[in-house]
Amino acid sequence: MDDKEKVIEAFRSSDDPLNAKKVSELSGVEKKEVDKIMKELKKDETIVSPKRCYWTLAEK
């Protein structure tokens, strides 16, 4: 499982919106790398923000 999959799995496993620090803790991926992955996920609209600095998977 690559880091991107780990980050997406962290979002999937949580019922609440997450910030980058929490995603890093849940996935075991370094926060700096989580920031890069989340930037990609925001760009392709895989994750959306229900409130400032917190993200959750987009409903598809």
C-alpha positions in Angstrom: 0.0 0.0 0.0 1.5 3.3 -1.0 1.3 6.5 1.0 -1.6 7.9 -1.0 -3.7 4.8 -0.3 -2.8 5.0 3.4 -4.0 8.7 3.5 -7.3 7.8 1.7 -7.8 4.9 4.1 -7.4 7.2 7.1 -10.2 9.4 5.7 -12.3 6.3 5.1 -11.9 5.0 8.6 -12.9 8.3 10.3 -16.5 9.5 10.7 -15.3 13.0 11.4 -13.4 15.5 9.2 -9.6 15.3 9.7 -6.8 17.8 9.5 -3.3 16.9 8.1 -1.9 16.2 11.6 -4.6 13.7 12.4 -4.3 12.0 9.0 -0.5 11.7 9.6 -1.2 10.1 13.0 -3.8 7.6 11.6 -1.9 6.7 8.5 1.7 6.6 9.8 2.7 8.8 6.9 5.0 11.8 7.7 3.0 15.1 7.9 5.0 16.8 5.1 4.1 13.9 2.8 0.5 14.0 3.9 0.3 17.7 3.0 1.5 16.9 -0.6 -0.9 14.0 -1.0 -3.8 16.1 0.4 -3.0 18.9 -2.1 -3.3 16.3 -4.9 -6.6 15.0 -3.5 -8.0 18.5 -3.2 -7.1 19.2 -6.8 -8.9 16.2 -8.2 -11.8 16.7 -5.6 -11.4 13.4 -3.9 -11.5 15.3 -0.6 -13.7 18.3 0.3 -13.6 20.7 3.3 -16.7 21.0 5.4 -15.0 23.5 7.7 -11.7 25.4 7.6 -8.6 23.2 7.8 -10.6 20.0 8.0 -11.2 17.5 5.2 -13.3 14.5 4.4 -13.9 12.3 1.4 -16.2 13.7 -1.2 -19.5 11.9 -1.7 -19.4 10.2 -5.2 
